[in-house]
Structures are given as structure tokens and as C-alpha cells.
Amino acid sequence: MGTKFLWDFRFLLLVAAGFFIYIQIRLFATQSQYAERLATVVESENQCNSQTRRLIDQISMQQGHIVALEEEKKQRDQEYMQMKALVQDLE
């Protein structure tokens, strides 16, 4: 009876070890999937940040152009007013 009990105990240990190994393999596979997903998300975030920086740079350049055009318009308006005054004086 003692030998059979020992054999049953060994069999249960073998089953438990097999189950443990199976769980470890599943955990590793799941962890690998999450790591791949995380890497994909980080890469996407980096691309998004890069595009955002480029858009901010483009907006800044456009704002610079707008300021320059506004200054040019002011200068032309002043020139127009001077010409208009000159024409009125000549009439």
C-alpha cells in the first residue's frame, strides 16, 4: 500500500508539474502579445507626436506669413492714404 501511495503521489506531482509548465507557457505567450501591442502603441504614439510637431511648425510658419502680410497691408494702406492725399492736393 505504501508503494502505491508513493506512486500516486509521484503521478500527482507529475500532473501538477505539467499543469504548472502549461500555465507558464500560456503566461509567456500572453506577456509576449502584450509586449508586442505595447511596442506598437509606443511606435504609433511617437509617430503621432512627430506629426503634431510638424503641424505645430507649419502653423508657426503660417502665422509668421500672416504677420508679414498684415505688416505689408498696413504699409500699402499708408502709401494709399498718402497717394490719395496727394491727388486731393493736386485737384
C-alpha positions as CSV (number, residue, x, y, z in Angstrom):
1,M,0.0,0.0,0.0
2,G,2.9,2.4,0.8
3,T,4.4,1.9,-2.7
4,K,1.1,2.5,-4.4
5,F,0.6,5.7,-2.4
6,L,4.1,6.9,-3.3
7,W,3.5,6.1,-7.0
8,D,0.1,8.0,-6.8
9,F,1.9,10.9,-5.2
10,R,4.5,11.0,-7.9
11,F,1.9,10.8,-10.5
12,L,0.1,13.8,-8.9
13,L,3.3,15.7,-8.8
14,L,4.0,15.0,-12.4
15,V,0.5,16.2,-13.4
16,A,0.9,19.3,-11.2
17,A,4.3,20.0,-12.9
18,G,2.8,19.5,-16.3
19,F,0.0,21.9,-15.4
20,F,2.4,24.4,-14.0
21,I,4.5,24.3,-17.2
22,Y,1.4,24.7,-19.3
23,I,0.4,27.8,-17.2
24,Q,3.9,29.2,-17.6
25,I,3.8,28.8,-21.4
26,R,0.4,30.5,-21.6
27,L,1.6,33.3,-19.4
28,F,4.7,33.8,-21.5
29,A,2.6,33.8,-24.7
30,T,0.2,36.4,-23.2
31,Q,3.1,38.5,-22.0
32,S,4.7,38.4,-25.4
33,Q,1.4,39.5,-27.0
34,Y,1.1,42.4,-24.6
35,A,4.7,43.4,-25.2
36,E,4.1,43.4,-29.0
37,R,0.9,45.5,-28.5
38,L,2.8,47.9,-26.2
39,A,5.6,48.3,-28.8
40,T,3.0,49.0,-31.5
41,V,1.3,51.6,-29.3
42,V,4.5,53.3,-28.4
43,E,5.5,53.5,-32.1
44,S,2.1,54.9,-33.0
45,E,2.4,57.5,-30.2
46,N,5.9,58.5,-31.4
47,Q,4.6,58.9,-35.0
48,C,1.6,61.0,-33.7
49,N,4.0,63.2,-31.6
50,S,6.2,63.7,-34.7
51,Q,3.3,64.7,-36.9
52,T,2.0,67.0,-34.2
53,R,5.4,68.7,-34.0
54,R,5.4,69.1,-37.8
55,L,1.9,70.6,-37.8
56,I,2.9,73.0,-35.0
57,D,5.9,74.1,-37.1
58,Q,3.7,74.6,-40.1
59,I,1.2,76.6,-38.1
60,S,4.0,78.7,-36.7
61,M,5.4,79.4,-40.2
62,Q,1.9,80.3,-41.5
63,Q,1.4,82.7,-38.5
64,G,4.7,84.3,-39.5
65,H,3.5,84.7,-43.1
66,I,0.2,86.2,-41.8
67,V,2.1,88.7,-39.6
68,A,4.3,89.7,-42.6
69,L,1.3,90.1,-44.9
70,E,-0.5,92.2,-42.3
71,E,2.5,94.5,-42.0
72,E,2.7,94.7,-45.8
73,K,-1.0,95.6,-45.9
74,K,-0.5,98.3,-43.3
75,Q,2.3,99.8,-45.3
76,R,0.3,99.7,-48.5
77,D,-2.6,101.3,-46.8
78,Q,-0.4,104.1,-45.6
79,E,1.0,104.5,-49.1
80,Y,-2.5,104.6,-50.5
81,M,-3.6,107.2,-48.0
82,Q,-0.5,109.3,-48.9
83,M,-1.3,109.0,-52.6
84,K,-4.9,109.8,-52.0
85,A,-3.9,113.0,-50.1
86,L,-1.5,113.9,-52.9
87,V,-4.2,113.5,-55.5
88,Q,-6.6,115.6,-53.4
89,D,-3.9,118.3,-53.1
90,L,-3.3,118.3,-56.8
91,E,-7.0,118.6,-57.6
